[in-house]
């Protein structure tokens, strides 16, 4: 995507193309994908040429769907990782509160037990809420992935 000049190896020949790769594809691309290139023995009106052009369009559509999938699912995946990290941190804190509670119980420190009980409840509530959010986002991600898989499957079926 950064190159501004390409070296193209095709039909046992070497050629250069001035422009980016996408421009190369737009102006003809690889010989086996487009019948308009020199040396192609199939006439434009033939079924084989049409099939190649259709495959090229399907590849382009497939690429668009994959790019859209990435843009759509990345934020969800990022949020899932953040929630998982937050759950882990809260579970560590919960474990620390439980250990402190055990110590306070051994010391029979009533006010400390009361305070730790509140902290335990608050921490556990936060963990439960994070798990609920994680479930919702995971379900949304699964639904989006299923939709993209269906759309890609339709393209694959059209290519057959």
N, C-alpha and C positions, 0 to 999 in steps of 0.2 A: 504494500500500500504506500510505501515511501518512494519506491523507485520511479524515476521519471523517464527511464529508457530501459527497454527489455531486450534480452537476447532470446530469440525464439528458435528452438530446435524442432523442426517439423519436416517430415518427408525426406529424411536424410540430408537436410539442408539447414543452414544457419542464416537467420535473418535478424535484423534489429527493428524495434518498434519504438518510436519516440512518443512517449505518453505513459500514463499509469496503467496498471493491470486492468482496472475496470474499463478504461477507454479501449484497451485492447479487446476485451470481451465484447464491448458495445459495437466495435467496428468489425467484428467478424469472429474473433476468438480463435479457438482451435479448429482445425480443419474438420475433424470428425464430429464437431458440434454444429457446423454451419456450412451450408452448401454454397455460399457465395464466394468462398475463397478460391484463388487461382489454383488450378490443379485438381479441383474437385470434379470428378467425372460424372456426377449426377446432376441432371438439369434441375433448375429451380422448381419447375412445375411437378416434378416427380413425387411419388408417395414417400420415397426414402428421404428426400430433402425435407419434406414437410414433417416427417417423423423426427428428424434431427432438430429442426427448429422447435418442435413441440417439446422435445427433451430439454433443450436449452431453456425454454420458458419455464418448464417444470423445475429445473435446477435453480433458476433465479427465484422462483416462488418459494421453493424449499428454503433457500438461503434467507429470504425475507421472513419466513415463519420462524426459523431458528433464531434470527436476530431479535425478532419481536418477543419470542419466548424468553430469551436471555434478559431483555430489558424489563419484562414483566415479572419474571420470577426472582431475579437477583435481589430486589428489595425485600421480598418475603423471606428468602433464604437468609439474608443478612439479619432480619429481625428475629428469625428463629434462633440463629446463633447467639444473638444478644440476650434473648430470653433464657436460653440454656445456660449461658454464663451467669446471668443474674440468679437463676435457680440454684446453681452450684454455690454461689457466694452466700445466698440466704441459707442453704442447708448447712454450710460450715458454721454460720452464725447461730443457727438453731442448735447444732451440736454443742457449741460453746455455751449457750444458755442452759442446755440440759446438764452439762457438766457442772456449771455454776449452781444449778438447782440442786443437784445431788450434794454438793458441798454445803449449801445453805441448809439442806435437810439434816445432814449429819451434825451441823453446828446448831441446829434448831433455831435458826435466825428467821423468825416470822416475817418481819418487814421485808427482808431480802427475798424470801420465798414469794411474797405477794408481788413485789416488783418484777421478779424473774417470770412469774406466771403471766403477767401482762405482756412482757417482752416475748415470751414464747408464743402466746396467742397472736400477737401482732405479726411476728415472723412467719408463723404457720399460715396465717390468713394471706399474707403476701405471696407465699409459695403457692398456695392453692389458686390464687388469682392468676399468677404467672402460668401455671399449668393449664388453666382454662383458656388464657390467651394463646398459649402455645398450641393447644388443640384446634382452636379456631383458625389460626394462621396456617397450620399444617393441613387442615381440611381445604382451605382456600388454595394453597399451593398444589395439593393433589388434584383439585378440580381443574386448575389452570393447566397443569401438566397433562391431564387426561384430555383436555380440549386440544392442546397443541399436538399430542400424540395422534388424536383422531384426525386432525387436519393434515398432519404429515402422512398418515396412513392413506388418506384419500388421494394425496399426490402420488404416493407409491402405487396405488391401485390404478390411477390414471396413466402411469408410466408403463404399466404391464400390457 
